Amino acid sequence: MIDRYTKVLLTVIAVNLTVMVGWGAVKVLVPEVRAEVAGMDYYDLRTDYDFKKAVRYIVEDCDVDGDSIDC
């Protein structure tokens, strides 16, 4: 007969395997996403005045201060 410790250990192993398989399926089904705007990368967008203005317009009730957004 399986004791309590063995049941708990097998349950933990089963849960971990289930999570690992699920995470692997998500990584296969959802490819890595990369976006760029007008050929600009992250660093270019951080310093682009028009892009910051558009973000401020879209995100209502939030303040953009340097690198942070406060909503």
PQR file with spaces between the fields and no chain letter, atoms N, CA, C, O and H, PARSE charges and radii, in Angstrom:
ATOM       1  N    MET     1       0.848   -1.183    0.000 -0.4000 1.5000
ATOM       2  CA   MET     1       0.000    0.000    0.000 -0.0000 2.0000
ATOM       3  C    MET     1       0.891    1.243    0.000  0.5500 1.7000
ATOM       4  O    MET     1       1.918    1.283    0.677 -0.5500 1.4000
ATOM       5  N    ILE     2       0.488    2.242   -0.758 -0.4000 1.5000
ATOM       6  CA   ILE     2       1.271    3.477   -0.870 -0.0000 2.0000
ATOM       7  C    ILE     2       0.984    4.357    0.337  0.5500 1.7000
ATOM       8  O    ILE     2      -0.170    4.605    0.684 -0.5500 1.4000
ATOM       9  H    ILE     2      -0.347    2.209   -1.308  0.4000 1.0000
ATOM      10  N    ASP     3       2.055    4.823    0.970 -0.4000 1.5000
ATOM      11  CA   ASP     3       1.870    5.682    2.135 -0.0000 2.0000
ATOM      12  C    ASP     3       1.585    7.122    1.694  0.5500 1.7000
ATOM      13  O    ASP     3       1.655    7.442    0.508 -0.5500 1.4000
ATOM      14  H    ASP     3       2.993    4.621    0.688  0.4000 1.0000
ATOM      15  N    ARG     4       1.270    7.967    2.646 -0.4000 1.5000
ATOM      16  CA   ARG     4       0.873    9.347    2.383 -0.0000 2.0000
ATOM      17  C    ARG     4       1.995   10.146    1.712  0.5500 1.7000
ATOM      18  O    ARG     4       1.730   10.916    0.789 -0.5500 1.4000
ATOM      19  H    ARG     4       1.213    7.707    3.610  0.4000 1.0000
ATOM      20  N    TYR     5       3.224    9.980    2.155 -0.4000 1.5000
ATOM      21  CA   TYR     5       4.372   10.701    1.595 -0.0000 2.0000
ATOM      22  C    TYR     5       4.524   10.397    0.106  0.5500 1.7000
ATOM      23  O    TYR     5       4.761   11.305   -0.691 -0.5500 1.4000
ATOM      24  H    TYR     5       3.440    9.355    2.906  0.4000 1.0000
ATOM      25  N    THR     6       4.392    9.154   -0.265 -0.4000 1.5000
ATOM      26  CA   THR     6       4.530    8.751   -1.662 -0.0000 2.0000
ATOM      27  C    THR     6       3.413    9.351   -2.509  0.5500 1.7000
ATOM      28  O    THR     6       3.658    9.788   -3.633 -0.5500 1.4000
ATOM      29  H    THR     6       4.199    8.416    0.383  0.4000 1.0000
ATOM      30  N    LYS     7       2.180    9.377   -1.977 -0.4000 1.5000
ATOM      31  CA   LYS     7       1.066    9.976   -2.703 -0.0000 2.0000
ATOM      32  C    LYS     7       1.300   11.462   -2.947  0.5500 1.7000
ATOM      33  O    LYS     7       1.057   11.959   -4.047 -0.5500 1.4000
ATOM      34  H    LYS     7       1.981    9.022   -1.064  0.4000 1.0000
ATOM      35  N    VAL     8       1.766   12.162   -1.935 -0.4000 1.5000
ATOM      36  CA   VAL     8       2.036   13.599   -2.079 -0.0000 2.0000
ATOM      37  C    VAL     8       3.152   13.819   -3.093  0.5500 1.7000
ATOM      38  O    VAL     8       3.049   14.703   -3.944 -0.5500 1.4000
ATOM      39  H    VAL     8       1.963   11.759   -1.042  0.4000 1.0000
ATOM      40  N    LEU     9       4.200   13.037   -3.011 -0.4000 1.5000
ATOM      41  CA   LEU     9       5.329   13.169   -3.930 -0.0000 2.0000
ATOM      42  C    LEU     9       4.902   12.899   -5.375  0.5500 1.7000
ATOM      43  O    LEU     9       5.285   13.646   -6.276 -0.5500 1.4000
ATOM      44  H    LEU     9       4.283   12.320   -2.319  0.4000 1.0000
ATOM      45  N    LEU    10       4.132   11.869   -5.604 -0.4000 1.5000
ATOM      46  CA   LEU    10       3.653   11.557   -6.944 -0.0000 2.0000
ATOM      47  C    LEU    10       2.700   12.645   -7.468  0.5500 1.7000
ATOM      48  O    LEU    10       2.701   12.950   -8.661 -0.5500 1.4000
ATOM      49  H    LEU    10       3.821   11.263   -4.872  0.4000 1.0000
ATOM      50  N    THR    11       1.901   13.219   -6.584 -0.4000 1.5000
ATOM      51  CA   THR    11       1.005   14.305   -6.982 -0.0000 2.0000
ATOM      52  C    THR    11       1.802   15.528   -7.406  0.5500 1.7000
ATOM      53  O    THR    11       1.475   16.167   -8.406 -0.5500 1.4000
ATOM      54  H    THR    11       1.900   12.971   -5.615  0.4000 1.0000
ATOM      55  N    VAL    12       2.850   15.859   -6.651 -0.4000 1.5000
ATOM      56  CA   VAL    12       3.695   17.004   -7.003 -0.0000 2.0000
ATOM      57  C    VAL    12       4.375   16.771   -8.346  0.5500 1.7000
ATOM      58  O    VAL    12       4.439   17.682   -9.172 -0.5500 1.4000
ATOM      59  H    VAL    12       3.115   15.340   -5.838  0.4000 1.0000
ATOM      60  N    ILE    13       4.870   15.590   -8.568 -0.4000 1.5000
ATOM      61  CA   ILE    13       5.516   15.262   -9.842 -0.0000 2.0000
ATOM      62  C    ILE    13       4.506   15.359  -10.988  0.5500 1.7000
ATOM      63  O    ILE    13       4.825   15.907  -12.043 -0.5500 1.4000
ATOM      64  H    ILE    13       4.818   14.851   -7.897  0.4000 1.0000
ATOM      65  N    ALA    14       3.303   14.838  -10.794 -0.4000 1.5000
ATOM      66  CA   ALA    14       2.280   14.876  -11.839 -0.0000 2.0000
ATOM      67  C    ALA    14       1.879   16.306  -12.168  0.5500 1.7000
ATOM      68  O    ALA    14       1.709   16.643  -13.340 -0.5500 1.4000
ATOM      69  H    ALA    14       3.044   14.393   -9.937  0.4000 1.0000
ATOM      70  N    VAL    15       1.724   17.148  -11.159 -0.4000 1.5000
ATOM      71  CA   VAL    15       1.363   18.551  -11.388 -0.0000 2.0000
ATOM      72  C    VAL    15       2.478   19.260  -12.146  0.5500 1.7000
ATOM      73  O    VAL    15       2.207   20.004  -13.088 -0.5500 1.4000
ATOM      74  H    VAL    15       1.862   16.874  -10.207  0.4000 1.0000
ATOM      75  N    ASN    16       3.722   19.039  -11.748 -0.4000 1.5000
ATOM      76  CA   ASN    16       4.853   19.671  -12.436 -0.0000 2.0000
ATOM      77  C    ASN    16       4.940   19.235  -13.890  0.5500 1.7000
ATOM      78  O    ASN    16       5.181   20.066  -14.766 -0.5500 1.4000
ATOM      79  H    ASN    16       3.941   18.434  -10.982  0.4000 1.0000
ATOM      80  N    LEU    17       4.752   17.972  -14.160 -0.4000 1.5000
ATOM      81  CA   LEU    17       4.783   17.482  -15.539 -0.0000 2.0000
ATOM      82  C    LEU    17       3.649   18.089  -16.367  0.5500 1.7000
ATOM      83  O    LEU    17       3.844   18.442  -17.530 -0.5500 1.4000
ATOM      84  H    LEU    17       4.556   17.297  -13.448  0.4000 1.0000
ATOM      85  N    THR    18       2.468   18.208  -15.764 -0.4000 1.5000
ATOM      86  CA   THR    18       1.335   18.810  -16.458 -0.0000 2.0000
ATOM      87  C    THR    18       1.615   20.268  -16.807  0.5500 1.7000
ATOM      88  O    THR    18       1.315   20.710  -17.915 -0.5500 1.4000
ATOM      89  H    THR    18       2.309   17.921  -14.820  0.4000 1.0000
ATOM      90  N    VAL    19       2.184   21.010  -15.870 -0.4000 1.5000
ATOM      91  CA   VAL    19       2.515   22.417  -16.117 -0.0000 2.0000
ATOM      92  C    VAL    19       3.582   22.531  -17.198  0.5500 1.7000
ATOM      93  O    VAL    19       3.488   23.391  -18.074 -0.5500 1.4000
ATOM      94  H    VAL    19       2.428   20.651  -14.969  0.4000 1.0000
ATOM      95  N    MET    20       4.583   21.682  -17.143 -0.4000 1.5000
ATOM      96  CA   MET    20       5.651   21.732  -18.146 -0.0000 2.0000
ATOM      97  C    MET    20       5.116   21.433  -19.542  0.5500 1.7000
ATOM      98  O    MET    20       5.491   22.109  -20.500 -0.5500 1.4000
ATOM      99  H    MET    20       4.659   20.983  -16.432  0.4000 1.0000
ATOM     100  N    VAL    21       4.251   20.439  -19.674 -0.4000 1.5000
ATOM     101  CA   VAL    21       3.672   20.104  -20.972 -0.0000 2.0000
ATOM     102  C    VAL    21       2.779   21.241  -21.452  0.5500 1.7000
ATOM     103  O    VAL    21       2.807   21.594  -22.631 -0.5500 1.4000
ATOM     104  H    VAL    21       3.946   19.890  -18.895  0.4000 1.0000
ATOM     105  N    GLY    22       1.997   21.811  -20.560 -0.4000 1.5000
ATOM     106  CA   GLY    22       1.127   22.933  -20.922 -0.0000 2.0000
ATOM     107  C    GLY    22       1.921   24.129  -21.385  0.5500 1.7000
ATOM     108  O    GLY    22       1.567   24.755  -22.384 -0.5500 1.4000
ATOM     109  H    GLY    22       1.974   21.524  -19.602  0.4000 1.0000
ATOM     110  N    TRP    23       2.999   24.465  -20.674 -0.4000 1.5000
ATOM     111  CA   TRP    23       3.837   25.600  -21.053 -0.0000 2.0000
ATOM     112  C    TRP    23       4.510   25.338  -22.402  0.5500 1.7000
ATOM     113  O    TRP    23       4.638   26.249  -23.220 -0.5500 1.4000
ATOM     114  H    TRP    23       3.287   23.956  -19.863  0.4000 1.0000
ATOM     115  N    GLY    24       4.933   24.116  -22.630 -0.4000 1.5000
ATOM     116  CA   GLY    24       5.533   23.783  -23.915 -0.0000 2.0000
ATOM     117  C    GLY    24       4.534   23.931  -25.051  0.5500 1.7000
ATOM     118  O    GLY    24       4.897   24.390  -26.135 -0.5500 1.4000
ATOM     119  H    GLY    24       4.828   23.376  -21.965  0.4000 1.0000
ATOM     120  N    ALA    25       3.278   23.549  -24.820 -0.4000 1.5000
ATOM     121  CA   ALA    25       2.248   23.689  -25.847 -0.0000 2.0000
ATOM     122  C    ALA    25       1.972   25.155  -26.139  0.5500 1.7000
ATOM     123  O    ALA    25       1.771   25.524  -27.296 -0.5500 1.4000
ATOM     124  H    ALA    25       2.984   23.176  -23.940  0.4000 1.0000
ATOM     125  N    VAL    26       1.958   25.983  -25.128 -0.4000 1.5000
ATOM     126  CA   VAL    26       1.728   27.416  -25.322 -0.0000 2.0000
ATOM     127  C    VAL    26       2.857   28.017  -26.142  0.5500 1.7000
ATOM     128  O    VAL    26       2.609   28.824  -27.038 -0.5500 1.4000
ATOM     129  H    VAL    26       2.121   25.683  -24.188  0.4000 1.0000
ATOM     130  N    LYS    27       4.088   27.638  -25.848 -0.4000 1.5000
ATOM     131  CA   LYS    27       5.222   28.182  -26.586 -0.0000 2.0000
ATOM     132  C    LYS    27       5.198   27.760  -28.049  0.5500 1.7000
ATOM     133  O    LYS    27       5.663   28.505  -28.912 -0.5500 1.4000
ATOM     134  H    LYS    27       4.289   26.982  -25.120  0.4000 1.0000
ATOM     135  N    VAL    28       4.665   26.579  -28.340 -0.4000 1.5000
ATOM     136  CA   VAL    28       4.586   26.107  -29.725 -0.0000 2.0000
ATOM     137  C    VAL    28       3.426   26.786  -30.449  0.5500 1.7000
ATOM     138  O    VAL    28       3.567   27.168  -31.611 -0.5500 1.4000
ATOM     139  H    VAL    28       4.288   25.974  -27.639  0.4000 1.0000
ATOM     140  N    LEU    29       2.296   26.941  -29.789 -0.4000 1.5000
ATOM     141  CA   LEU    29       1.106   27.499  -30.424 -0.0000 2.0000
ATOM     142  C    LEU    29       1.169   29.017  -30.587  0.5500 1.7000
ATOM     143  O    LEU    29       0.607   29.561  -31.538 -0.5500 1.4000
ATOM     144  H    LEU    29       2.182   26.631  -28.845  0.4000 1.0000
ATOM     145  N    VAL    30       1.846   29.702  -29.672 -0.4000 1.5000
ATOM     146  CA   VAL    30       1.938   31.162  -29.723 -0.0000 2.0000
ATOM     147  C    VAL    30       3.382   31.536  -30.034  0.5500 1.7000
ATOM     148  O    VAL    30       4.249   31.455  -29.163 -0.5500 1.4000
ATOM     149  H    VAL    30       2.303   29.261  -28.900  0.4000 1.0000
ATOM     150  N    PRO    31       3.639   31.942  -31.266 -0.5600 1.5000
ATOM     151  CA   PRO    31       5.016   32.284  -31.626  0.2800 2.0000
ATOM     152  C    PRO    31       5.459   33.586  -30.967  0.5500 1.7000
ATOM     153  O    PRO    31       4.634   34.373  -30.503 -0.5500 1.4000
ATOM     154  N    GLU    32       6.748   33.796  -30.932 -0.4000 1.5000
ATOM     155  CA   GLU    32       7.291   35.030  -30.375 -0.0000 2.0000
ATOM     156  C    GLU    32       6.833   36.198  -31.239  0.5500 1.7000
ATOM     157  O    GLU    32       6.883   36.144  -32.468 -0.5500 1.4000
ATOM     158  H    GLU    32       7.418   33.156  -31.309  0.4000 1.0000
ATOM     159  N    VAL    33       6.391   37.246  -30.573 -0.4000 1.5000
ATOM     160  CA   VAL    33       5.866   38.397  -31.288 -0.0000 2.0000
ATOM     161  C    VAL    33       6.864   39.546  -31.201  0.5500 1.7000
ATOM     162  O    VAL    33       7.364   39.877  -30.126 -0.5500 1.4000
ATOM     163  H    VAL    33       6.351   37.290  -29.575  0.4000 1.0000
ATOM     164  N    ARG    34       7.138   40.133  -32.335 -0.4000 1.5000
ATOM     165  CA   ARG    34       8.005   41.310  -32.385 -0.0000 2.0000
ATOM     166  C    ARG    34       7.287   42.358  -33.215  0.5500 1.7000
ATOM     167  O    ARG    34       6.770   42.066  -34.293 -0.5500 1.4000
ATOM     168  H    ARG    34       6.732   39.864  -33.209  0.4000 1.0000
ATOM     169  N    ALA    35       7.260   43.576  -32.705 -0.4000 1.5000
ATOM     170  CA   ALA    35       6.592   44.655  -33.421 -0.0000 2.0000
ATOM     171  C    ALA    35       7.551   45.818  -33.596  0.5500 1.7000
ATOM     172  O    ALA    35       8.416   46.073  -32.758 -0.5500 1.4000
ATOM     173  H    ALA    35       7.680   43.813  -31.829  0.4000 1.0000
ATOM     174  N    GLU    36       7.374   46.510  -34.700 -0.4000 1.5000
ATOM     175  CA   GLU    36       8.135   47.724  -34.903 -0.0000 2.0000
ATOM     176  C    GLU    36       7.205   48.737  -35.546  0.5500 1.7000
ATOM     177  O    GLU    36       6.251   48.370  -36.232 -0.5500 1.4000
ATOM     178  H    GLU    36       6.671   46.304  -35.381  0.4000 1.0000
ATOM     179  N    VAL    37       7.485   49.998  -35.324 -0.4000 1.5000
ATOM     180  CA   VAL    37       6.685   51.084  -35.856 -0.0000 2.0000
ATOM     181  C    VAL    37       7.569   51.896  -36.776  0.5500 1.7000
ATOM     182  O    VAL    37       8.561   52.481  -36.341 -0.5500 1.4000
ATOM     183  H    VAL    37       8.260   50.296  -34.767  0.4000 1.0000
ATOM     184  N    ALA    38       7.212   51.933  -38.035 -0.4000 1.5000
ATOM     185  CA   ALA    38       7.953   52.710  -39.041 -0.0000 2.0000
ATOM     186  C    ALA    38       9.447   52.379  -39.027  0.5500 1.7000
ATOM     187  O    ALA    38      10.284   53.255  -39.244 -0.5500 1.4000
ATOM     188  H    ALA    38       6.406   51.458  -38.389  0.4000 1.0000
ATOM     189  N    GLY    39       9.772   51.119  -38.773 -0.4000 1.5000
ATOM     190  CA   GLY    39      11.167   50.706  -38.791 -0.0000 2.0000
ATOM     191  C    GLY    39      11.959   51.104  -37.563  0.5500 1.7000
ATOM     192  O    GLY    39      13.173   50.901  -37.517 -0.5500 1.4000
ATOM     193  H    GLY    39       9.092   50.407  -38.597  0.4000 1.0000
ATOM     194  N    MET    40      11.283   51.678  -36.551 -0.4000 1.5000
ATOM     195  CA   MET    40      11.976   52.114  -35.333 -0.0000 2.0000
ATOM     196  C    MET    40      11.929   51.016  -34.291  0.5500 1.7000
ATOM     197  O    MET    40      10.926   50.314  -34.162 -0.5500 1.4000
ATOM     198  H    MET    40      10.297   51.843  -36.588  0.4000 1.0000
ATOM     199  N    ASP    41      13.017   50.868  -33.546 -0.4000 1.5000
ATOM     200  CA   ASP    41      13.049   49.893  -32.469 -0.0000 2.0000
ATOM     201  C    ASP    41      12.690   50.571  -31.149  0.5500 1.7000
ATOM     202  O    ASP    41      12.293   51.736  -31.121 -0.5500 1.4000
ATOM     203  H    ASP    41      13.831   51.439  -33.651  0.4000 1.0000
ATOM     204  N    TYR    42      12.834   49.835  -30.077 -0.4000 1.5000
ATOM     205  CA   TYR    42      12.472   50.308  -28.736 -0.0000 2.0000
ATOM     206  C    TYR    42      13.179   51.613  -28.389  0.5500 1.7000
ATOM     207  O    TYR    42      12.554   52.550  -27.892 -0.5500 1.4000
ATOM     208  H    TYR    42      13.157   48.888  -30.100  0.4000 1.0000
ATOM     209  N    TYR    43      14.454   51.670  -28.645 -0.4000 1.5000
ATOM     210  CA   TYR    43      15.230   52.851  -28.269 -0.0000 2.0000
ATOM     211  C    TYR    43      14.813   54.074  -29.084  0.5500 1.7000
ATOM     212  O    TYR    43      14.776   55.184  -28.555 -0.5500 1.4000
ATOM     213  H    TYR    43      14.961   50.908  -29.049  0.4000 1.0000
ATOM     214  N    ASP    44      14.502   53.881  -30.358 -0.4000 1.5000
ATOM     215  CA   ASP    44      14.040   54.997  -31.182 -0.0000 2.0000
ATOM     216  C    ASP    44      12.674   55.494  -30.714  0.5500 1.7000
ATOM     217  O    ASP    44      12.435   56.701  -30.662 -0.5500 1.4000
ATOM     218  H    ASP    44      14.532   52.979  -30.788  0.4000 1.0000
ATOM     219  N    LEU    45      11.787   54.572  -30.374 -0.4000 1.5000
ATOM     220  CA   LEU    45      10.443   54.950  -29.945 -0.0000 2.0000
ATOM     221  C    LEU    45      10.463   55.699  -28.619  0.5500 1.7000
ATOM     222  O    LEU    45       9.639   56.586  -28.396 -0.5500 1.4000
ATOM     223  H    LEU    45      11.982   53.592  -30.416  0.4000 1.0000
ATOM     224  N    ARG    46      11.393   55.353  -27.741 -0.4000 1.5000
ATOM     225  CA   ARG    46      11.477   56.040  -26.452 -0.0000 2.0000
ATOM     226  C    ARG    46      11.763   57.530  -26.613  0.5500 1.7000
ATOM     227  O    ARG    46      11.346   58.338  -25.783 -0.5500 1.4000
ATOM     228  H    ARG    46      12.063   54.633  -27.922  0.4000 1.0000
ATOM     229  N    THR    47      12.462   57.887  -27.664 -0.4000 1.5000
ATOM     230  CA   THR    47      12.839   59.286  -27.847 -0.0000 2.0000
ATOM     231  C    THR    47      11.994   59.996  -28.907  0.5500 1.7000
ATOM     232  O    THR    47      12.230   61.171  -29.187 -0.5500 1.4000
ATOM     233  H    THR    47      12.800   57.231  -28.338  0.4000 1.0000
ATOM     234  N    ASP    48      11.018   59.310  -29.499 -0.4000 1.5000
ATOM     235  CA   ASP    48      10.202   59.908  -30.548 -0.0000 2.0000
ATOM     236  C    ASP    48       9.031   60.680  -29.928  0.5500 1.7000
ATOM     237  O    ASP    48       8.185   60.089  -29.257 -0.5500 1.4000
ATOM     238  H    ASP    48      10.826   58.355  -29.271  0.4000 1.0000
ATOM     239  N    TYR    49       8.982   62.009  -30.154 -0.4000 1.5000
ATOM     240  CA   TYR    49       7.955   62.862  -29.550 -0.0000 2.0000
ATOM     241  C    TYR    49       6.556   62.475  -30.032  0.5500 1.7000
ATOM     242  O    TYR    49       5.634   62.390  -29.220 -0.5500 1.4000
ATOM     243  H    TYR    49       9.669   62.489  -30.700  0.4000 1.0000
ATOM     244  N    ASP    50       6.379   62.239  -31.330 -0.4000 1.5000
ATOM     245  CA   ASP    50       5.061   61.912  -31.869 -0.0000 2.0000
ATOM     246  C    ASP    50       4.529   60.592  -31.313  0.5500 1.7000
ATOM     247  O    ASP    50       3.333   60.465  -31.049 -0.5500 1.4000
ATOM     248  H    ASP    50       7.128   62.307  -31.990  0.4000 1.0000
ATOM     249  N    PHE    51       5.407   59.618  -31.135 -0.4000 1.5000
ATOM     250  CA   PHE    51       4.979   58.333  -30.577 -0.0000 2.0000
ATOM     251  C    PHE    51       4.516   58.512  -29.130  0.5500 1.7000
ATOM     252  O    PHE    51       3.484   57.969  -28.735 -0.5500 1.4000
ATOM     253  H    PHE    51       6.379   59.721  -31.350  0.4000 1.0000
ATOM     254  N    LYS    52       5.281   59.275  -28.341 -0.4000 1.5000
ATOM     255  CA   LYS    52       4.888   59.526  -26.948 -0.0000 2.0000
ATOM     256  C    LYS    52       3.545   60.256  -26.893  0.5500 1.7000
ATOM     257  O    LYS    52       2.706   59.950  -26.045 -0.5500 1.4000
ATOM     258  H    LYS    52       6.119   59.716  -28.662  0.4000 1.0000
ATOM     259  N    LYS    53       3.342   61.208  -27.785 -0.4000 1.5000
ATOM     260  CA   LYS    53       2.092   61.967  -27.827 -0.0000 2.0000
ATOM     261  C    LYS    53       0.924   61.029  -28.144  0.5500 1.7000
ATOM     262  O    LYS    53      -0.139   61.143  -27.534 -0.5500 1.4000
ATOM     263  H    LYS    53       4.024   61.456  -28.474  0.4000 1.0000
ATOM     264  N    ALA    54       1.109   60.110  -29.085 -0.4000 1.5000
ATOM     265  CA   ALA    54       0.055   59.159  -29.441 -0.0000 2.0000
ATOM     266  C    ALA    54      -0.260   58.228  -28.280  0.5500 1.7000
ATOM     267  O    ALA    54      -1.424   57.915  -28.032 -0.5500 1.4000
ATOM     268  H    ALA    54       1.973   60.018  -29.580  0.4000 1.0000
ATOM     269  N    VAL    55       0.757   57.790  -27.578 -0.4000 1.5000
ATOM     270  CA   VAL    55       0.532   56.905  -26.425 -0.0000 2.0000
ATOM     271  C    VAL    55      -0.230   57.650  -25.342  0.5500 1.7000
ATOM     272  O    VAL    55      -1.149   57.092  -24.742 -0.5500 1.4000
ATOM     273  H    VAL    55       1.703   58.044  -27.780  0.4000 1.0000
ATOM     274  N    ARG    56       0.133   58.894  -25.081 -0.4000 1.5000
ATOM     275  CA   ARG    56      -0.580   59.695  -24.077 -0.0000 2.0000
ATOM     276  C    ARG    56      -2.041   59.880  -24.470  0.5500 1.7000
ATOM     277  O    ARG    56      -2.918   59.870  -23.606 -0.5500 1.4000
ATOM     278  H    ARG    56       0.880   59.347  -25.568  0.4000 1.0000
ATOM     279  N    TYR    57      -2.310   60.047  -25.756 -0.4000 1.5000
ATOM     280  CA   TYR    57      -3.679   60.219  -26.226 -0.0000 2.0000
ATOM     281  C    TYR    57      -4.489   58.939  -26.053  0.5500 1.7000
ATOM     282  O    TYR    57      -5.657   58.991  -25.670 -0.5500 1.4000
ATOM     283  H    TYR    57      -1.597   60.055  -26.458  0.4000 1.0000
ATOM     284  N    ILE    58      -3.877   57.798  -26.333 -0.4000 1.5000
ATOM     285  CA   ILE    58      -4.583   56.517  -26.261 -0.0000 2.0000
ATOM     286  C    ILE    58      -4.822   56.091  -24.818  0.5500 1.7000
ATOM     287  O    ILE    58      -5.907   55.615  -24.483 -0.5500 1.4000
ATOM     288  H    ILE    58      -2.928   57.756  -26.644  0.4000 1.0000
ATOM     289  N    VAL    59      -3.829   56.258  -23.973 -0.4000 1.5000
ATOM     290  CA   VAL    59      -3.923   55.824  -22.576 -0.0000 2.0000
ATOM     291  C    VAL    59      -4.478   56.982  -21.758  0.5500 1.7000
ATOM     292  O    VAL    59      -3.750   57.894  -21.368 -0.5500 1.4000
ATOM     293  H    VAL    59      -2.948   56.646  -24.246  0.4000 1.0000
ATOM     294  N    GLU    60      -5.772   56.925  -21.510 -0.4000 1.5000
ATOM     295  CA   GLU    60      -6.415   58.005  -20.779 -0.0000 2.0000
ATOM     296  C    GLU    60      -6.182   57.846  -19.278  0.5500 1.7000
ATOM     297  O    GLU    60      -5.983   56.741  -18.774 -0.5500 1.4000
ATOM     298  H    GLU    60      -6.364   56.184  -21.828  0.4000 1.0000
ATOM     299  N    ASP    61      -6.211   58.976  -18.585 -0.4000 1.5000
ATOM     300  CA   ASP    61      -6.066   59.018  -17.126 -0.0000 2.0000
ATOM     301  C    ASP    61      -4.734   58.452  -16.658  0.5500 1.7000
ATOM     302  O    ASP    61      -4.647   57.912  -15.556 -0.5500 1.4000
ATOM     303  H    ASP    61      -6.373   59.873  -18.995  0.4000 1.0000
ATOM     304  N    CYS    62      -3.715   58.566  -17.465 -0.4000 1.5000
ATOM     305  CA   CYS    62      -2.389   58.114  -17.081 -0.0000 2.0000
ATOM     306  C    CYS    62      -1.393   59.236  -17.355  0.5500 1.7000
ATOM     307  O    CYS    62      -1.571   60.037  -18.272 -0.5500 1.4000
ATOM     308  H    CYS    62      -3.785   59.005  -18.361  0.4000 1.0000
ATOM     309  N    ASP    63      -0.355   59.273  -16.551 -0.4000 1.5000
ATOM     310  CA   ASP    63       0.716   60.237  -16.747 -0.0000 2.0000
ATOM     311  C    ASP    63       1.987   59.500  -17.127  0.5500 1.7000
ATOM     312  O    ASP    63       2.369   58.527  -16.477 -0.5500 1.4000
ATOM     313  H    ASP    63      -0.210   58.622  -15.806  0.4000 1.0000
ATOM     314  N    VAL    64       2.637   59.965  -18.178 -0.4000 1.5000
ATOM     315  CA   VAL    64       3.907   59.390  -18.601 -0.0000 2.0000
ATOM     316  C    VAL    64       5.001   60.323  -18.135  0.5500 1.7000
ATOM     317  O    VAL    64       5.036   61.494  -18.514 -0.5500 1.4000
ATOM     318  H    VAL    64       2.326   60.756  -18.706  0.4000 1.0000
ATOM     319  N    ASP    65       5.905   59.796  -17.303 -0.4000 1.5000
ATOM     320  CA   ASP    65       7.000   60.602  -16.775 -0.0000 2.0000
ATOM     321  C    ASP    65       8.303   59.848  -17.033  0.5500 1.7000
ATOM     322  O    ASP    65       8.659   58.929  -16.296 -0.5500 1.4000
ATOM     323  H    ASP    65       5.877   58.845  -16.995  0.4000 1.0000
ATOM     324  N    GLY    66       8.995   60.248  -18.076 -0.4000 1.5000
ATOM     325  CA   GLY    66      10.247   59.564  -18.403 -0.0000 2.0000
ATOM     326  C    GLY    66       9.992   58.142  -18.832  0.5500 1.7000
ATOM     327  O    GLY    66       9.380   57.897  -19.872 -0.5500 1.4000
ATOM     328  H    GLY    66       8.705   60.994  -18.675  0.4000 1.0000
ATOM     329  N    ASP    67      10.460   57.204  -18.032 -0.4000 1.5000
ATOM     330  CA   ASP    67      10.327   55.774  -18.357 -0.0000 2.0000
ATOM     331  C    ASP    67       9.139   55.101  -17.677  0.5500 1.7000
ATOM     332  O    ASP    67       8.940   53.897  -17.836 -0.5500 1.4000
ATOM     333  H    ASP    67      10.957   57.403  -17.188  0.4000 1.0000
ATOM     334  N    SER    68       8.342   55.867  -16.916 -0.4000 1.5000
ATOM     335  CA   SER    68       7.271   55.221  -16.171 -0.0000 2.0000
ATOM     336  C    SER    68       5.907   55.785  -16.563  0.5500 1.7000
ATOM     337  O    SER    68       5.788   56.936  -16.982 -0.5500 1.4000
ATOM     338  H    SER    68       8.504   56.845  -16.787  0.4000 1.0000
ATOM     339  N    ILE    69       4.885   54.945  -16.415 -0.4000 1.5000
ATOM     340  CA   ILE    69       3.495   55.336  -16.643 -0.0000 2.0000
ATOM     341  C    ILE    69       2.734   55.145  -15.340  0.5500 1.7000
ATOM     342  O    ILE    69       2.761   54.068  -14.744 -0.5500 1.4000
ATOM     343  H    ILE    69       4.982   54.010  -16.074  0.4000 1.0000
ATOM     344  N    ASP    70       2.053   56.206  -14.902 -0.4000 1.5000
ATOM     345  CA   ASP    70       1.306   56.160  -13.652 -0.0000 2.0000
ATOM     346  C    ASP    70      -0.176   56.316  -13.974  0.5500 1.7000
ATOM     347  O    ASP    70      -0.615   57.354  -14.469 -0.5500 1.4000
ATOM     348  H    ASP    70       2.031   57.081  -15.387  0.4000 1.0000
ATOM     349  N    CYS    71      -0.942   55.258  -13.682 -0.4000 1.5000
ATOM     350  CA   CYS    71      -2.390   55.296  -13.969 -0.0000 2.0000
ATOM     351  C    CYS    71      -3.185   55.298  -12.688  0.5500 1.7000
ATOM     352  O    CYS    71      -4.416   55.328  -12.725 -0.5500 1.4000
ATOM     353  H    CYS    71      -0.586   54.414  -13.281  0.4000 1.0000
